Amino acid sequence: MSTLERFRRRLWAWRYLGLAALVVVTTALHFGIINQPADFMVDEVYYVNDARAIVSGDGELRPEHPPLGQLLIAAGILTFGDNPLGWRFFSIIFGSLGIVFFYLVCGRLGMSRRTALIASFLFAFENMAFVQASIAMLDVFSVTFMLAAFWLYLRGNSVTAAVAICLSTLCKLTGGLAVPVIGLHWLLTRRDRPVRFMVSLAIAPLLFVLTIPLFDHLMTGEWYDPVTRIREILSVSSSITFTDYTNIYASRPWAWVLRPEVMPYYWDPQYVSTLSFTVGALVIPTAVLMSVLARRGN
């Protein structure tokens, strides 16, 4: 048997071949459209300008968000220039890493390789997930760190999972929602070493308090009191409500399932984001089924 034939057989038998192909294809698609448009889409106007200010040394705190996401966009500008490649480079990289972690999570949950690959395919090409991995916004960074946290937790690495939760929250405050998700999974399925688990999970908020001054310093050159800073983030975020804020695209959570609407990000070329109908239609019955299976020990 020739060396080429042995290589071909090993490659074909490689357990991550399908995942690698999926990541290569999606990454190529993202980079293929990275300059379209060469203008800002939706909230890119805020975050790219924040990143520009960081690069120029005039960075300011964004009161409703922690700093890590803006710093990652700034790193892209420093590396590739102030252009669409620089703005969106790390969003694409994190989007691709998110597919990898999603696949690994599926495997840890007991799925077969084929099922995990199908699930990862659906995740990679789900409309909102795909669009967010193409633009310079904060969500893709937070979600990818969150998926990494789930994978690390399922491997039994609760401490490093807490670090990943902290990084997710440093990108966007909703990253902290990984804590109750992991806590609920542990309560339903494991309940082992409760003291060790609680202590390791508590590392996430502790690290957040300790590290946010460092990342704020990287953004502005100034040191800030973390308690005051966190209060400001929570205060500003909690003020963005239907009572105090008006936006024609605002929607309540249940509307995403019962009355999904298209969120236009850009019109030419067309970037639109909406919760895919398959997800919207199946999310509630799937949650019910998962609860039933969990009660049976699955």
C-alpha positions as a printed NumPy array, in Angstrom:
array([[  0.   ,   0.   ,   0.   ],
       [  1.392,   3.397,  -1.002],
       [  2.005,   6.223,   1.455],
       [ -0.708,   8.26 ,  -0.245],
       [ -3.214,   5.453,   0.115],
       [ -2.372,   4.999,   3.819],
       [ -2.808,   8.729,   4.347],
       [ -6.139,   8.695,   2.533],
       [ -7.434,   5.831,   4.669],
       [ -6.3  ,   7.447,   7.898],
       [ -7.877,  10.727,   6.865],
       [-11.137,   9.017,   5.965],
       [-11.151,   7.229,   9.334],
       [-10.344,  10.411,  11.288],
       [-13.177,  11.037,  13.725],
       [-13.079,  14.8  ,  13.197],
       [-13.031,  14.774,   9.393],
       [-16.65 ,  15.898,   9.053],
       [-16.196,  18.613,  11.668],
       [-13.023,  19.853,   9.979],
       [-14.795,  20.011,   6.612],
       [-17.711,  21.923,   8.16 ],
       [-15.394,  24.443,   9.831],
       [-13.334,  24.936,   6.667],
       [-16.431,  25.516,   4.53 ],
       [-18.117,  27.952,   6.931],
       [-14.873,  29.836,   7.585],
       [-14.262,  30.158,   3.84 ],
       [-17.804,  31.451,   3.325],
       [-17.347,  34.073,   6.036],
       [-14.021,  35.291,   4.676],
       [-15.448,  35.249,   1.161],
       [-18.01 ,  37.899,   2.125],
       [-15.971,  39.777,   4.73 ],
       [-15.806,  42.956,   2.626],
       [-19.518,  42.928,   1.858],
       [-20.476,  45.474,   2.876],
       [-17.446,  47.68 ,   3.413],
       [-19.674,  49.806,   5.629],
       [-20.99 ,  49.293,   9.16 ],
       [-23.9  ,  46.95 ,   9.828],
       [-26.247,  47.752,  12.726],
       [-24.275,  47.953,  16.012],
       [-20.911,  47.689,  14.287],
       [-21.034,  51.485,  14.205],
       [-20.706,  51.497,  18.015],
       [-18.247,  48.677,  18.56 ],
       [-15.888,  49.426,  15.682],
       [-15.715,  53.08 ,  16.702],
       [-15.045,  51.92 ,  20.266],
       [-12.24 ,  49.715,  18.937],
       [-10.82 ,  52.59 ,  16.897],
       [-10.724,  54.733,  20.025],
       [ -8.912,  51.95 ,  21.897],
       [ -6.302,  51.684,  19.136],
       [ -5.77 ,  55.462,  19.11 ],
       [ -5.389,  55.569,  22.888],
       [ -8.663,  57.419,  23.484],
       [-10.747,  54.452,  24.585],
       [-13.778,  55.046,  26.775],
       [-15.849,  52.643,  28.806],
       [-19.086,  51.459,  27.262],
       [-21.326,  51.691,  30.32 ],
       [-23.674,  48.836,  29.39 ],
       [-21.023,  46.272,  28.376],
       [-17.8  ,  44.832,  29.784],
       [-14.665,  45.527,  27.674],
       [-13.342,  42.222,  26.28 ],
       [-15.409,  42.138,  23.08 ],
       [-14.325,  45.636,  22.052],
       [-10.715,  44.728,  22.827],
       [-10.932,  41.725,  20.495],
       [-12.251,  43.933,  17.687],
       [ -9.44 ,  46.387,  18.425],
       [ -6.94 ,  43.519,  18.189],
       [ -8.251,  42.785,  14.697],
       [ -7.786,  46.417,  13.666],
       [ -4.248,  46.456,  15.089],
       [ -3.402,  43.254,  13.199],
       [ -5.107,  43.789,   9.839],
       [ -5.867,  47.498,   9.712],
       [ -8.964,  49.663,  10.021],
       [-10.983,  47.862,   7.369],
       [-13.667,  45.155,   7.208],
       [-11.038,  42.413,   7.584],
       [ -9.74 ,  43.999,  10.766],
       [-13.221,  44.674,  12.138],
       [-14.607,  41.195,  11.529],
       [-11.6  ,  38.864,  11.585],
       [-11.92 ,  37.672,  15.172],
       [-15.7  ,  37.36 ,  14.891],
       [-15.145,  34.808,  12.129],
       [-12.46 ,  32.968,  14.105],
       [-14.656,  32.784,  17.19 ],
       [-17.621,  31.701,  15.063],
       [-15.559,  28.789,  13.742],
       [-14.326,  27.881,  17.228],
       [-17.934,  27.96 ,  18.398],
       [-18.806,  25.201,  15.922],
       [-15.924,  23.104,  17.287],
       [-17.001,  23.535,  20.905],
       [-20.641,  22.864,  19.979],
       [-19.599,  19.567,  18.35 ],
       [-17.52 ,  18.612,  21.398],
       [-20.428,  19.412,  23.718],
       [-22.681,  17.142,  21.637],
       [-20.142,  14.353,  21.981],
       [-19.947,  14.816,  25.746],
       [-23.737,  14.582,  25.915],
       [-23.555,  11.093,  24.432],
       [-24.436,  11.781,  20.807],
       [-22.988,   9.623,  18.057],
       [-20.501,  11.223,  15.649],
       [-23.137,  11.41 ,  12.925],
       [-25.739,  13.006,  15.194],
       [-23.198,  15.457,  16.607],
       [-22.162,  16.418,  13.084],
       [-25.769,  16.939,  11.955],
       [-26.427,  19.086,  15.036],
       [-23.254,  21.089,  14.388],
       [-24.256,  21.589,  10.76 ],
       [-27.619,  22.979,  11.868],
       [-25.893,  25.247,  14.378],
       [-23.278,  26.494,  11.89 ],
       [-25.867,  27.441,   9.264],
       [-28.611,  28.62 ,  11.611],
       [-29.383,  32.106,  10.349],
       [-28.63 ,  34.114,  13.469],
       [-25.516,  32.122,  14.402],
       [-24.117,  32.481,  10.882],
       [-24.822,  36.218,  10.604],
       [-23.372,  37.01 ,  14.036],
       [-20.16 ,  35.205,  13.051],
       [-19.811,  37.595,  10.088],
       [-20.046,  40.938,  11.866],
       [-18.145,  42.951,  14.472],
       [-20.517,  42.602,  17.401],
       [-20.102,  41.099,  20.872],
       [-22.442,  38.106,  20.767],
       [-20.223,  35.63 ,  18.944],
       [-17.374,  36.127,  21.436],
       [-19.634,  35.589,  24.435],
       [-21.387,  32.532,  22.956],
       [-18.121,  30.829,  21.987],
       [-16.621,  31.245,  25.454],
       [-19.916,  29.959,  26.878],
       [-19.812,  26.836,  24.691],
       [-16.205,  26.293,  25.798],
       [-17.404,  26.521,  29.409],
       [-20.083,  23.864,  28.81 ],
       [-17.534,  21.528,  27.211],
       [-15.011,  22.013,  30.029],
       [-17.687,  21.405,  32.651],
       [-18.857,  18.213,  30.919],
       [-15.232,  17.031,  30.918],
       [-15.131,  17.517,  34.671],
       [-12.956,  20.647,  34.536],
       [-15.166,  22.892,  36.641],
       [-12.428,  25.4  ,  37.483],
       [-11.433,  26.044,  33.857],
       [-15.134,  26.122,  32.984],
       [-15.482,  28.964,  35.497],
       [-12.633,  30.805,  33.75 ],
       [-14.448,  30.424,  30.411],
       [-17.681,  31.723,  31.985],
       [-15.769,  34.738,  33.25 ],
       [-14.392,  35.423,  29.75 ],
       [-17.876,  35.036,  28.264],
       [-19.259,  37.545,  30.762],
       [-16.362,  39.938,  30.102],
       [-17.567,  40.043,  26.479],
       [-21.24 ,  40.472,  27.264],
       [-23.022,  40.312,  30.587],
       [-25.384,  37.556,  29.419],
       [-22.392,  35.185,  29.546],
       [-23.143,  34.867,  33.248],
       [-26.264,  32.866,  32.345],
       [-23.937,  29.9  ,  31.838],
       [-23.787,  29.582,  35.64 ],
       [-27.472,  28.629,  36.202],
       [-27.401,  26.381,  33.103],
       [-24.43 ,  24.406,  34.422],
       [-25.9  ,  24.433,  37.924],
       [-29.19 ,  23.003,  36.669],
       [-27.422,  20.294,  34.664],
       [-25.355,  19.315,  37.703],
       [-28.474,  19.232,  39.891],
       [-30.42 ,  17.053,  37.436],
       [-27.686,  14.662,  36.385],
       [-24.706,  14.493,  38.745],
       [-24.967,  15.983,  42.242],
       [-21.432,  14.777,  43.024],
       [-18.925,  16.625,  45.239],
       [-21.313,  19.495,  46.002],
       [-18.835,  21.612,  47.996],
       [-16.12 ,  21.343,  45.341],
       [-18.627,  22.099,  42.574],
       [-20.076,  25.172,  44.318],
       [-16.624,  26.545,  45.116],
       [-15.39 ,  26.044,  41.542],
       [-18.501,  27.692,  40.106],
       [-18.057,  30.651,  42.461],
       [-14.679,  31.278,  40.828],
       [-16.448,  32.764,  37.781],
       [-17.946,  35.857,  39.476],
       [-14.83 ,  36.267,  41.628],
       [-12.6  ,  36.285,  38.54 ],
       [-14.95 ,  38.728,  36.85 ],
       [-14.599,  41.199,  39.726],
       [-10.819,  40.767,  39.783],
       [-10.185,  40.978,  36.035],
       [-12.611,  43.63 ,  34.78 ],
       [-10.333,  46.431,  36.096],
       [ -7.453,  44.965,  34.058],
       [ -9.445,  44.855,  30.817],
       [-10.882,  48.311,  31.504],
       [ -7.308,  49.531,  31.941],
       [ -6.318,  48.014,  28.592],
       [ -9.226,  49.918,  27.031],
       [ -8.766,  53.326,  28.656],
       [ -5.395,  53.401,  30.413],
       [ -7.237,  54.099,  33.689],
       [ -7.992,  51.924,  36.715],
       [-11.599,  51.705,  37.911],
       [-13.247,  50.392,  41.046],
       [-14.76 ,  47.044,  39.941],
       [-17.774,  47.24 ,  42.283],
       [-18.761,  50.688,  41.002],
       [-18.149,  49.56 ,  37.427],
       [-20.323,  46.457,  37.777],
       [-23.103,  48.512,  39.347],
       [-22.919,  50.875,  36.374],
       [-23.162,  48.013,  33.861],
       [-26.14 ,  46.509,  35.681],
       [-27.837,  49.879,  36.084],
       [-27.505,  50.894,  32.442],
       [-28.445,  47.435,  31.155],
       [-31.528,  47.267,  33.37 ],
       [-32.653,  50.684,  32.109],
       [-32.945,  49.441,  28.51 ],
       [-36.565,  48.363,  28.8  ],
       [-39.782,  48.854,  26.869],
       [-40.701,  51.56 ,  29.376],
       [-37.532,  53.632,  29.002],
       [-36.329,  52.804,  25.492],
       [-37.983,  52.886,  22.087],
       [-36.799,  50.88 ,  19.102],
       [-38.874,  49.699,  16.143],
       [-37.008,  46.362,  16.184],
       [-37.463,  45.677,  19.892],
       [-39.272,  42.435,  20.654],
       [-40.294,  40.497,  23.713],
       [-38.859,  37.005,  24.272],
       [-42.067,  35.108,  23.547],
       [-42.488,  36.935,  20.251],
       [-39.354,  35.162,  18.974],
       [-41.303,  31.916,  19.131],
       [-44.907,  32.979,  18.57 ],
       [-44.406,  35.809,  16.058],
       [-40.856,  35.769,  14.676],
       [-39.84 ,  38.828,  12.688],
       [-36.871,  39.615,  10.476],
       [-34.215,  41.934,  11.888],
       [-32.494,  43.765,   9.004],
       [-28.755,  44.253,   9.503],
       [-28.032,  45.537,   5.994],
       [-30.003,  45.668,   2.753],
       [-27.496,  45.589,  -0.128],
       [-26.028,  43.013,   0.211],
       [-28.833,  41.622,   2.298],
       [-27.97 ,  40.682,   5.855],
       [-31.012,  39.744,   7.886],
       [-31.283,  37.931,  11.173],
       [-34.212,  35.985,  12.489],
       [-34.674,  32.967,  14.666],
       [-34.901,  30.115,  12.16 ],
       [-38.407,  28.689,  11.905],
       [-37.199,  25.176,  12.717],
       [-35.682,  26.415,  15.968],
       [-38.691,  28.536,  16.841],
       [-41.151,  25.729,  16.157],
       [-39.23 ,  23.023,  17.98 ],
       [-37.62 ,  24.799,  20.921],
       [-40.552,  24.37 ,  23.337],
       [-41.397,  20.699,  22.589],
       [-37.681,  19.927,  22.615],
       [-37.307,  21.504,  26.057],
       [-40.244,  19.434,  27.313],
       [-38.763,  16.244,  25.863],
       [-35.359,  17.009,  27.402],
       [-36.974,  17.508,  30.808],
       [-38.778,  14.162,  30.554],
       [-35.589,  12.367,  29.503],
       [-33.61 ,  14.046,  32.286],
       [-36.106,  12.808,  34.885],
       [-35.551,   9.295,  33.535],
       [-31.807,   9.644,  34.041],
       [-30.856,  10.261,  30.416]])
